[in-house]
Amino acid sequence: MKRVVLSWCALALLSVGANAQAQLLKRAKKSVTCTPPVCQPVPIYCPPSEPAQVHPYSAQPVDPNSPVPPPPADLPKSDTPQSDTAPVAPMDQTPNNNEQNDQPQNNNLPDQPVQPDVNNNQNLNIPQQQSTQNLSASTSSSASSVAPNMIGDFFGTAGTNRILIVPGEITRSLADFARDSTTGAPVPFTASNVGPSPSSVMLTTAGPLEVNGDVSNVPVASTTFFSADPFSPPFPGDFNLSENTSVTSAVGGAYPGAVEIRHNESTAFADPNSSGDYNVFVDYTIVDAYAGTVSPFYVTVPGNNLAAAPGSGVGRMKLAENTSPMPRDRVFVNYSYFNNTPLAAGGVDVNRVTPGFEKTFFDGIFSFEMRTPFATTLSSDINGGIANTDDAEFGNLTMYLKALLYQNCRIAFAGGLGITAPTADEFRVRDAAGTDLLMVDNKSVHLIPYVAALFTPNDRLFAQTFLQFDVDANGNPVYATGFTANGPSGTLSQIGRPHDFTYMFFDASVGYWVYLNPCSGGLIRGVAPIVEYHWNQSLGNGDSTRGTVNGVAYNFEAPEGLSVHNAVLGVTTILGNNATMTAGYALPIVNEDSQFDGEFRLTFNWLFGASRPTTRAMRASR
């Protein structure tokens, strides 16, 4: 029921996003008032001695022959504390129409000195105290657009479970009507009393009978059956029969490897096609091996969660990893080193790389993102209880549809839906001889609805948060081997289709631009330390998987839920006009369900179009 509710929530969120699109595009044409300095820069002086870095909000270049003295070497004093940078304008912005006045003016008046006109804000490019802007992400002047991406923390596997499979008595069943070997139809039997009524009823047939088993066509010496109880004519429609030892002997001959042949029942059924005749049904159990004659074996389940085994070595994708609530145009790559994950006994170090892209549409209000993870990690094939811990594995592809639901000068709200596609390899367990013991096929699709918020009270401080759910929509089928007297057969039969945990993820991040210099012509134009908290909580326990194949019982108990709390410390930098790089380190706060001892993350984003991490000043200075 919980999964149904969350799935409906995901569909409702899509519907809200579709309806919001029209409203957002309509709002984009309306203006909202923003108070400086949050969205609109204030005048700042960039030295004209650096011709490649003319700042559009500085006074215009001064004629050296003018009586007006050149600007001072330092910024002018004022009652307002001065920043060492130009105020931050949007990351996701393109210049608006007012920016056509940002370039130095040439009035072609050589006889008159060029002087700043303090009464003309257009010449000085000094903004008015009240400015208007659009909601559109590509034209708004919000500091939220320059806030960096969240770093992230998640791996997605906690704990490892070795499950002992002890084969019980290995049996097969032979239950069928006595049939004609040529036509395959049930053979009709004629009923008669053996002695004076009431007496046993004797069933006889004219045709020969045979048993077809491991050894074909074993004839039955006697085709006569007797009722278990005495009857007088007319005989009942159905009645029980005593064991025919000739049939039992023939079954034993047809299954020569069996250690025991057990007669369960024989029954006479009235023949629907021949009045007064009967069909005979027999039921036998063929015991191939007794308990204890087949060696027990272990099945190692990474993450203690059979449903999540496919792709578990690469880990789960969570939205709050190198992303922002703001839609952006970018190509990116994420690198994560997870130290001592509990994928196998003794721990496994995982190196994961996730390339991807994000592209905006509908004037930057929506974006589509795709991630394609792969890693050197535990192999998805475990042979003889041993797995390669340095295997290259491809993970599950993840896609997100992001929508900017609301934005003003200080805050932005977003929401959307992600989908995880089953692109990772299936998970297999084999014995030392290479015989399949267990397989978890990768079929599940995950629905990942989320909401997010970004808060930028000024041009330096930023905070963002995500709330995300992850719902396994259809589960992964689990197959287990059958057995013969000699051990596992390798023939797999489905024993269940468990669902992965339903997760809730809460992520919060706070950072501050300690250095932000859009006038700089250098490589590093901004530096911001970041602190993050991540809470990853399963909503209840997982699904159990139980089944029996050839008398061998498989019982995978429901995995207990987990709660993971991680802290992240990191720093992000703006590189030139179109790139950012972020480094961070994650540590578990609570160790009970920890997924690693530590994690190092390094992310790189190359932004294009309207999403370059530049202010208007930086674009003018190129």
Secondary structure as UniProt FT lines:
FT   HELIX           2..27
FT   TURN            28..29
FT   STRAND          32..34
FT   TURN            36..37
FT   TURN            48..49
FT   HELIX           51..53
FT   TURN            56..57
FT   TURN            64..65
FT   TURN            91..92
FT   HELIX           97..101
FT   TURN            110..111
FT   TURN            118..119
FT   HELIX           121..124
FT   STRAND          131..133
FT   TURN            137..139
FT   HELIX           143..146
FT   STRAND          160..165
FT   STRAND          170..177
FT   TURN            181..183
FT   STRAND          189..193
FT   STRAND          201..204
FT   STRAND          210..211
FT   STRAND          218..219
FT   STRAND          225..227
FT   STRAND          238..241
FT   HELIX           245..254
FT   TURN            256..257
FT   STRAND          260..270
FT   TURN            272..273
FT   TURN            275..276
FT   STRAND          277..289
FT   TURN            291..292
FT   STRAND          297..302
FT   TURN            303..304
FT   HELIX           306..308
FT   TURN            310..314
FT   STRAND          330..341
FT   TURN            342..343
FT   TURN            345..346
FT   STRAND          348..361
FT   TURN            362..365
FT   STRAND          366..371
FT   STRAND          374..377
FT   STRAND          381..383
FT   TURN            384..385
FT   STRAND          391..394
FT   STRAND          397..407
FT   STRAND          411..421
FT   STRAND          427..430
FT   TURN            432..433
FT   STRAND          436..440
FT   STRAND          446..455
FT   STRAND          461..472
FT   STRAND          478..484
FT   TURN            485..486
FT   STRAND          487..496
FT   STRAND          503..512
FT   STRAND          515..516
FT   TURN            518..519
FT   STRAND          524..538
FT   STRAND          545..549
FT   TURN            550..551
FT   STRAND          552..556
FT   STRAND          563..575
FT   TURN            576..578
FT   STRAND          579..588
FT   TURN            592..593
FT   STRAND          598..607
FT   HELIX           609..611
FT   HELIX           616..620
//
